[in-house]
Amino acid sequence: MVRLGMVVLIACLSLFSAALAQDRRWAANATIGTVHLSDTTSLDAMGAVLEFRALRWLTLGAAPTLVRRTAGAQTTSGFGDLPLTAAASKQLGTAWGPELAAAVSLTVPTGDAACGLGSGVSSVGVEAGAGISPAERVHVSMDASRSLSAVTLSSLDAPQSTWLDLDADVDVTGRLTASASLGGDFGGVDTAAAAREVGAGARYTLSGPLALSVDVTHRLSGAAPTWGLAVTLGTANAGLSALDPSSPLWHQRQVFVGGVNSRGRGKAGTGC
């Protein structure tokens, strides 16, 4: 399973240049992210997203990730689980350009669960959302995602919770887009520790569909990361999201999808 994750990640990166070619049905992203969970615990990740637009309204995606978890003197690193996603979207030709979207994801256990990398089991999750453009340069959206299994969709999610977020984008110039997000976990096992966080970011179009995004996040309350940073380069506008491609909180959560099991016990020198 670990070898499968490695093969898919290498394939995504090798197809990165092909995503910029004439066949625009293919797209790819590469992301580096880090989150600070506490004074002694942090997560780092390097991931890729490969997209294929099978139909005008249907996009298929895969997102292998290499992760590292540091907790005090203990360090665990390697490939996490592999998310596979099918996302459908529909933009209505009416005032404010409303958009509806939904996605279903299957997470394949490619990580080494014994070392805390992934869950060790397959899981299924869903996402749904809607967005509008109240002005020519402004886009606002809201979406919700939830795992249908006991395993969370992201390493940053609370067990048995639903993630909700509100996002806003403003096109500052023809190339630069500024974004802001507000989100958190609702429901779940421990409602007292439910995460609430905010995010801000910028997306700059370099050439054609190729864009660079830089996003930062900050905890408001609960078990959310104290702070986070994600840098993304590529042509896959939506990544694995069915809706808002510029959401700072989604960029953070996506790079840690299928990443690590927070209960992992990997140690330096154990081969994990």
C-alpha positions in Angstrom: 0.0 0.0 0.0 2.8 2.4 0.8 4.4 1.7 -2.6 1.0 2.4 -4.3 0.9 5.8 -2.6 4.5 6.6 -3.8 3.7 5.5 -7.4 0.6 7.7 -7.5 2.4 10.8 -6.1 5.3 10.4 -8.6 2.7 10.0 -11.4 0.9 13.2 -10.3 4.1 15.2 -10.3 5.3 13.8 -13.6 2.0 14.7 -15.2 2.2 18.2 -13.9 3.8 19.5 -17.2 1.1 17.6 -19.2 -1.5 19.5 -17.3 -0.2 22.7 -18.9 -0.4 21.3 -22.4 -3.2 21.5 -24.9 -5.4 18.9 -23.3 -7.0 21.0 -20.6 -9.0 18.1 -19.3 -6.0 17.3 -17.1 -4.8 19.5 -14.3 -2.4 19.1 -11.3 -1.3 20.9 -8.1 1.6 20.5 -5.7 1.1 21.8 -2.1 3.4 22.2 0.9 1.7 22.7 4.2 2.4 22.9 7.9 0.2 23.3 11.0 1.1 24.0 14.6 -1.2 22.0 16.9 0.4 22.7 20.2 3.7 23.7 21.8 5.0 20.2 21.2 3.0 18.9 18.2 3.0 19.8 14.6 2.1 18.3 11.2 4.0 18.9 7.9 2.9 17.7 4.5 3.8 17.7 0.8 1.0 16.6 -1.4 -0.2 16.6 -5.0 -3.6 16.7 -6.7 -4.3 15.2 -10.1 -7.6 16.1 -11.8 -9.4 14.8 -14.9 -12.5 16.6 -16.2 -14.4 13.6 -17.5 -17.5 15.8 -18.4 -18.2 19.5 -18.3 -19.9 19.0 -14.9 -17.9 16.1 -13.5 -14.3 16.1 -12.2 -12.3 13.1 -11.0 -9.4 13.5 -8.6 -6.7 11.9 -6.6 -4.5 13.4 -3.8 -1.5 11.4 -2.5 0.4 13.0 0.4 3.7 12.6 2.1 3.3 13.6 5.8 5.4 14.1 8.9 4.1 14.3 12.5 6.2 15.6 15.3 5.1 15.2 18.9 7.8 16.0 21.4 10.8 13.7 20.6 8.6 11.4 18.6 8.5 11.7 14.8 6.4 9.8 12.2 6.8 10.3 8.5 5.7 8.6 5.3 2.8 8.4 2.8 -0.7 8.8 4.2 -3.9 7.3 2.9 -5.0 8.1 -0.7 -8.2 10.1 -1.3 -10.1 9.6 -4.6 -12.9 12.0 -5.4 -15.7 12.5 -7.9 -17.1 16.1 -7.9 -20.1 17.5 -9.8 -21.0 21.1 -10.2 -23.7 23.2 -11.9 -23.7 26.9 -12.5 -27.1 28.3 -13.1 -27.5 31.0 -15.8 -29.4 33.5 -13.6 -28.6 36.7 -11.7 -25.7 36.4 -9.3 -24.5 33.3 -11.1 -25.4 30.7 -8.4 -23.5 27.5 -8.4 -24.4 24.1 -6.8 -21.8 21.4 -6.1 -21.4 18.0 -4.5 -18.7 15.5 -4.1 -18.1 11.9 -2.9 -14.7 10.7 -1.8 -13.2 7.3 -1.2 -10.1 7.1 0.9 -7.9 4.1 0.2 -5.6 2.9 3.1 -2.2 3.3 1.4 -0.5 4.6 4.6 1.2 2.5 7.3 -1.4 2.6 10.0 0.9 0.8 12.5 3.1 3.9 12.4 0.1 6.3 12.6 0.1 7.1 8.9 -3.5 6.8 7.9 -6.4 4.8 9.3 -5.7 1.3 8.0 -9.3 1.1 6.6 -11.2 2.4 3.6 -13.7 5.2 4.3 -16.3 7.3 2.4 -17.2 11.0 2.7 -19.4 13.5 1.1 -19.4 17.3 0.5 -22.1 19.7 -0.7 -22.1 23.4 -1.1 -23.5 26.5 -2.9 -22.0 29.8 -4.1 -23.1 33.1 -5.5 -21.4 36.1 -7.1 -23.3 39.2 -5.8 -20.8 41.5 -7.7 -18.7 41.0 -10.8 -15.5 40.6 -8.7 -16.9 38.9 -5.6 -17.8 35.3 -5.0 -19.3 33.9 -1.7 -19.8 30.3 -0.9 -20.7 27.9 1.9 -20.1 24.2 2.0 -20.3 21.2 4.4 -18.4 17.9 4.4 -18.7 14.8 6.6 -17.3 11.3 6.7 -19.8 8.5 6.5 -17.4 6.2 8.3 -15.8 6.3 11.7 -12.6 7.7 10.1 -12.5 11.5 9.6 -12.1 13.0 6.1 -9.0 15.1 7.2 -6.4 14.7 9.9 -7.6 18.0 11.2 -11.3 17.0 11.6 -12.9 15.9 14.9 -14.4 12.4 14.9 -18.0 12.1 13.8 -18.3 15.8 13.1 -19.5 17.9 10.2 -17.2 20.5 8.8 -18.8 23.8 7.8 -17.2 26.8 6.3 -18.0 30.2 4.7 -15.7 31.6 2.1 -15.4 34.9 0.2 -13.2 35.8 -2.8 -12.5 39.2 -4.3 -10.7 39.6 -7.6 -8.3 42.5 -6.8 -6.9 42.5 -10.3 -7.1 40.3 -13.4 -4.4 38.1 -11.9 -4.7 38.5 -8.1 -7.6 37.1 -6.0 -7.8 37.7 -2.2 -9.7 35.1 -0.1 -11.0 34.7 3.5 -12.5 31.8 5.3 -14.4 31.1 8.5 -15.1 27.5 9.5 -15.3 24.8 12.2 -16.5 21.4 13.3 -20.1 20.9 14.4 -21.4 17.9 16.3 -18.9 15.2 16.9 -17.9 13.3 20.0 -16.4 16.2 22.0 -18.4 19.3 21.3 -16.6 21.3 24.0 -13.4 21.1 21.9 -15.0 21.8 18.5 -12.6 23.6 16.3 -13.2 27.2 15.1 -10.7 28.9 12.8 -10.2 31.7 10.3 -8.0 31.8 7.2 -6.8 34.4 4.7 -5.0 33.9 1.4 -4.0 35.2 -2.0 -4.0 33.5 -5.4 -1.9 34.9 -8.3 -2.2 33.7 -11.8 1.3 33.3 -13.3 0.5 32.1 -16.8 -2.6 30.7 -18.4 -4.1 28.3 -15.8 -0.9 28.1 -13.7 -1.4 29.9 -10.4 0.4 30.3 -7.0 -1.6 30.4 -3.8 -0.4 31.3 -0.3 -2.8 30.7 2.6 -2.5 31.2 6.4 -4.9 30.1 9.1 -5.4 30.8 12.8 -7.3 29.1 15.6 -10.3 30.9 17.2 -11.2 28.2 19.7 -11.3 24.5 20.4 -8.9 21.9 18.9 -8.1 23.8 15.7 -4.4 24.3 14.8 -2.9 27.3 16.5 -1.7 28.4 13.0 -1.2 26.9 9.6 0.5 27.7 6.3 -0.1 26.2 2.8 1.6 27.1 -0.5 0.1 25.7 -3.7 1.4 25.8 -7.3 -0.6 24.3 -10.2 -3.5 24.4 -12.6 -6.1 22.3 -10.6 -8.5 25.1 -9.7 -10.7 23.2 -7.3 -8.3 20.6 -6.0 -10.6 18.0 -4.4 -13.2 20.5 -3.4 -16.5 20.5 -5.3 -16.8 24.3 -4.9 -14.5 27.1 -3.8 -10.9 26.7 -5.3 -9.6 29.7 -3.3 -10.7 28.8 0.2 -7.7 29.1 2.6 -9.2 26.7 5.1 -9.9 24.1 2.4 -6.3 24.3 1.1 -5.1 23.6 4.6 -7.5 20.7 5.2 -6.9 19.2 1.7 -3.1 18.7 2.1 -3.8 16.7 5.3 -6.7 14.6 3.9 -5.8 11.0 4.7 -2.6 12.2 6.3 -2.0 10.9 9.8 -3.7 9.2 12.6 -3.5 11.5 15.6 -3.2 8.4 17.8 -0.1 7.1 15.9 2.9 6.1 18.0 5.7 6.3 15.5 9.1 7.0 16.9 12.3 8.2 15.4 14.5 5.2 14.6 11.6 2.7 14.5 11.5 2.6 10.6 8.2 4.5 10.5 
